[in-house]
Amino acid sequence: MTKIDFRRTLDSYRAGSGEFRVLDVPPMRYVMVDGRGDPNTAPEFTAALEALYPVAYKLKFASKQDLGRDYVVPPLEGLWWSERMETFTSARDKSRWNWTIMSMIPEWITREMFEAAVIKAAAKNPSVPDRVRLETLTEGRCVQTLHIGSFDDEGETLARMHHDFIPASGLTMTGRHHEIYLSDFRRTAPAELRTILRQPVTSRAPT
């Protein structure tokens, strides 16, 4: 049985350090959990991971056992937003951040499989049914780059993306800031973290 690694097969997981890339991201389905607050200190963030991962892995095992289609669970991803974008670039006030953490699932995973995985995960964590949902994310045209290093050092890269590259390309920001964690931040030194930073955009209307 061939195991699919979506990090190698999907173009949307491709990014280079020091360069901004414009790409069109197709609609993709995710297992999602919402929350708010500093991910470094908020118990809600830890609880969200504890709800998300069991469902994601139960879907992977069900796919392998029931459908004969095995895959590597894709990297953790997150949508981040706030009433003021400055909290991401300059102030970095994480207590004001809203977030959705999520894990992409293949198109052949059915809603029935998702619901069965939630029931199984709820046997050990009763909060799972109230936290976890299945949703399609449609981002369309995006700008993304690869950030290497601490999350706290993202501000300068994001400022160049938001204030320099996007306007100079005739684009405007739309949608939510998106991060894809190619490294496991629970086990990787901050200086070695590899994170794709993505911003949905739209063509700027002529003036």
Buried (B, 14 or more C-beta within 10 A) or exposed (E): EEEBEBBEEBEBBEBEEEEBBEBEBEEBBBBBBBBEBBBEEBEBBEBBBBBBBBBBBBBBEBBBEEEEBBBEBBBBBBBBBBEEBBBBBEEBEBEBBBBBBBBBBBEEBEEEBBEBBBEBBBEEBEBBBEBBBBEEBEBBBBBBBBBBBBBEEBBEBBBBBBEEBBEEBEBEBEBBBBBBBBBEBEEEEEEEBBBBBBBBBEEEEEE
